[in-house]
Amino acid sequence: MRAFATLPRRAWASLRADVLVLPSRIFVFVGVVALVALPLIVDDRYVLRIVTMAAIFAVFAASWDLLAGYAGQVNFGHALFFGIGAYSSALLSQRLGLPVWLTMPLGALAAMLAGFLVGIPCLRLRGAYLSLATLALPIIAISLLFAFPGFSGGELGISGLRRAVTSPVGNYYLAVLTMLASVFVMWKIGDSKIGLVLHAIREDEVACRASGINTVRYKLAAFAISAFFAGAAGAMLAHFLRVAGPSSFEVALSFQVVIWGVFGGVATIYGPVVAVFVLYPLTEMLAAFELFRSVRLLGFAVIVLAILLLMPRGLVPWLRDKIEAVCPRCKNRNAVVRRACRVCDATLA
């Protein structure tokens, strides 16, 4: 009983020591609290639907960043894994009658297997050749769907899927909590030894090989892990919309996730997540105008060009550099208003 009584005090101490010391962490904390509390404040189903979709796409965007940002394997066909997750879960649910709570993880595992298999031939290529090779894969997948309409549903896809949760609030919390857990796992992977090796491979693969690192193994792992989370996002979206169609493999979706990654900031994980929550609701609001619907991709291209010119590292790293300063001695981050480092007490410029 005493341990339970001291739990709030210990939680507050941990929060004050680890979270409330940096503006970026405060922003993340406030954002998480806002997402969890949103259904208690807003009961508009349309708003909940938009945020639910944004949470699902945030997982998809973060998975691309893990592969392209950390490992340097720029994938222009990331929608392949998204679509495989969606179709695998839909087929297992519709054809075999398996429960949705089982088919969604199985769809993610199917995408993970596809990521591993795709990575084997693609990793023989580098740079623009790798990007062009991955760009062709979703197009091939769409052709296969149209070639076997009796199995895949053809142009109409597979409709009438069951939802994991029937209520809008339940679907909202499923998407948001899954997003928070997935992003945290991917961030921990990027912050671990694996992430450090992936960074090194991205910067100089030849030097990594000379150091005795099996670069192929790490890049295949990045492909598989990234595909797993992309497939999980695809499976969630398919059951949320109750349909898995060829649009899950569209090249436009692959380019959109690249835009989210570049806009938010590559090799951050949280950058693309912020980009989705900024751009996706904005897109939905502007979609009410006929002119914007016809020039949607062009508008996104202009946004990316502006970000590349004004904020080369992306929106989130640019904002973080404005509100935080790096200590010249211990390299820890501090709020820009501080005059001394919170860790080593060195004077900040």
N, C-alpha and C positions, 0 to 999 in steps of 0.2 A: 504493500500500500504506500509505503514511503517513496518507493521508486516512481509510482504513478503520480504522486503528489509533486515531485520535483521535475516531472517531465516538461511541463510548460516553461519552467525557469531555464532548464537546460536547452530547450528548443530556442528560446529567445536569445540565450547567450550564444548559441551556435549561429543563429541568424545575424546577430549583431557583429560577430567576429568574422564571419565568412561571406556574408551577402551584402550587408549595408555599408561595406567599406569602399565599394566601387560603384560609380554611377551606372555602368553597364550591367552589373549584377542586380542593382536595384530595378533597372528597367525590365530585366528578365523576370524578376520576382513579381513586379506589378503586373506584367503581361500574363503570367501564369494565373495569378489570383483573378484577374479580369476574365480570363477564359473560363475558369471554373465557376465564377459567380454570374456569368452572363445570363444563363437561363433563369436565374432567380430574379433578375432585374428586367429582362426583356422577354416577352412572351410572343413576339412576332415570329411566326414560323418561317417566313422568308429570310429574316436575318439569321435565324439559327441554321437554315439550310446553307446560306452563303458561307458562314463560318465553318460549318461541317465540311463543306467542299474544300475550303481553304486549308483546313487541318489535314485532309487527305493528300492534297497536292503538296503540302509542306513536307510530308514524309518523302514523296516522290522527288522533290527538289533537293532535299538533304542527301538522298541516296545518290543522286547524280554528282553532287559536290564531293562525296566521299571517293568516288572513282576518278572524276576529272580534276577536282581541286587538289586532293591529297596525292593521288597516284600519278597525276598528269596524263591519264588515259582519256583524252577528250572524246566523249561518246556522243555522236550526233543521231544515234538511233536508240536512245534510252527507252523510248516508248515500247520497244520490243518486250522488255521485261515487265513493264506495266501491263501490256496487253496479255502476255502469257499468264500472269497472275490472275487477271480478270477472267479469261476464258477457262483456265484450268479449274478455278473455283466454281464458275458457272456450270461447266460440264459435269463436274463431280456432283454438284447439287441437283441439277436438272435430270441428268441421265441415270445416276446411281441412287439418288434420293438421300445422299449423306447430309447430316446436319450442317448448317452454315458455320457454326463455331468450329467445325472440323475442316470444312472445305477451304476456308480462308487461309489457315496456316499451310494447308497442303498446296494451295495456289502459290503462296510465297516460296515454298520449297521447290515447286516446279520451276519457278522463275530463277531460283538460285542454281538449280541444275543447268538451266539454259545459259545462265551467265557463265558457269564454269565451262560448258561445252563451246560457247561462242568465244570465250577468252582464249582457248587453245590455239585456234588458227589466227585470230585477230592480233594476238600479241607478237606475232612474227612481223607485224607492221608497226611503223612509228609515225608520229606527226600527222600530217594531212592525209596520208594513206590509210592510217588507222581510222580517222574520222570519216573518210569516204566509205570505207568498208562497213563500218557500223551503220552508216546512213542507209545502206542498201538493205539491211536485214529486216526492218519493219515493212518495207515495200514487198519483200519476198513473202513475209508472213501474211500480208493482206492478200496477195495472189493465191496463197494456199487456202485461205478462208473462202475465197470465191470459187476455187476449184472443187471444193467439197461442201456444197451448200447443205446437203442432207445431214452432215455432221456438225457443221459450224453455224448453220443458219444463214450463210451467205451474207448479202448486204444488210439484211434485217438483224442479224446477230441472234443472240439468245435472250429472250425476254421472259417476263413472268417469274423472275428470281425471287426467292424469299429473302427478307431482311433479317439481319441478326437480331435487331431490336425493333419492335413495332412502333414505339412512340418517337416523335421528333426529338424530344429531350434525351431519350435513351440513345438514339443514334448520334446525337451531338456529343454526349459524354464518351461514347465508344470511340469516336474519331479523335476527339481532343486528347483523351488519356492515352490512346495508342500513339498519337503524334508526340506527346511529351515523353513517353517512354522510349520510343524509337529514336527521337532526336538525341535524347540523353545517351543512349547506347552508342549511337554513331559518333557523338562528340567524345565519349570516353575512348572509343577505338582510335579516333584521330589524335587523342591526347596521350595515347599509350605508346609502347615500344613499336607496335605495328605502324602507328601513324608516323612516328619518327623515321622509320625505315622507308615508308612510302614517300615522305617528303624528300628523303635523300635520293630515292630512285627518280623522282620527278626532276630534281636539280641536275643529277649527273649519274646516269645508270651505269656508265662504263666504270666510274670510280667505285660504285657499289659492288659491282662484280669483282673488281680487283681486290676489294676488301673481303671477299669470300661470302657475300650475301647472295642467296639464291633469289634473284630478282623475279624470275618467272613465277616462283611459288607465291611471292607476295602480291604480284600483280593479278594472278589468278584468284587469290583470296579477295582482293579488292573488287574484282568483277563479280564474284559469287555473293559477297556480302551486300554490295550495292544492289545487285539484282534481287536479292531476297527482300529488301525493304521496298524496292520499286514494285515487286510483285505483290507484297502485302498491301500497298496503297491501291494497286489496281483491283485486287480482290475486294477491298472495302468499298471502293467506288462502285463496282459492279453490283454489289448487293444493296448498296444505298440507293442507287438509281434503278435497281431491279432489271438491269439490262447490261449485257456485254456485247458490244458491237465493234465493227472495224475501226471506228473512231479511236479506240484504245491504242491502235497501232499507228495512227496518223503521224506523218512527218512533222506536221505543224505542232503536235504535242511535244515531240522531241526538241524542236527549236524553242518552244516556250519554256521548257525546263532549263535550257541553256541561258535564256534571257533572265530567268529568275536567279540563276546562279551568278551571272555576271553582274546583274543589278545589285544583289545583296552583298556579294563579295565571296570569291572562291576561297577554298581551303579554310573555311570558318565553320561550316555546318549550320550555324545559327543565322548566317547572312542570307542564304536562300530562303530560310523559313520566314524571316522578316519580310523579304521581298514578296513572297506569296501573299502574306497577310496585308501588304500594301497594294500590290498590283491586282490581285484577283478581285477583291471587292470593288476596286476602282473600275476594273473592266466591266463588271456586272452593272455598275451604275451608268457607265457610258454606253453600254449596249442598248440602252433605251433610245439612243439616237441612231437613226438609219445611216447617217454618214459615217459614223465611227465603225459600225459593223462591217462596212465595205472596205475600210482601210485599217483593219485591226492589226494585222501583222506589220504594216508599214509604220503604224504608230508605235508599236513595240520596238521596231528597229531604230526609230528616231530616239526613243528613250534610252536604249542601250548605247547608242553613239554619244548621246549627251553625257551619260554616266562615265563612259570610257574617256571622254575628253576632260570632264571636270573632276571626276573621282575615279582615277584609274584602278584603284583596289576595290572599288565597290562602295555602296552607300554605308553599310554598317561599319567597316573599318575606318572610313572617313569620319563618320560621326564619333566613333570611339576615340580617335586621335584628337578630336576637338575637346572632349570632356575628360580625357585621362592623359597622364604623362608617365613616361617610363623612367624609372630611377636609373641614373648613370652608373651606380655602383652594383646593385643587386638585380637590376633589370625587372623588378616587380612594378606593376602598374599602380598608380595612385590617382586620386581625384585631382583635376587640374588646379583646383583652388588651394591645395596643400603646398606648404613651403618646405616640408621635410618628409622623407619617405616613411611610410607607416611600418616598414619592416626593419630597415637598417638605420633609419634616422638621418640619412644623408640629405644634404641640401639639394632641392630640386630647382632646376633652372627656370 
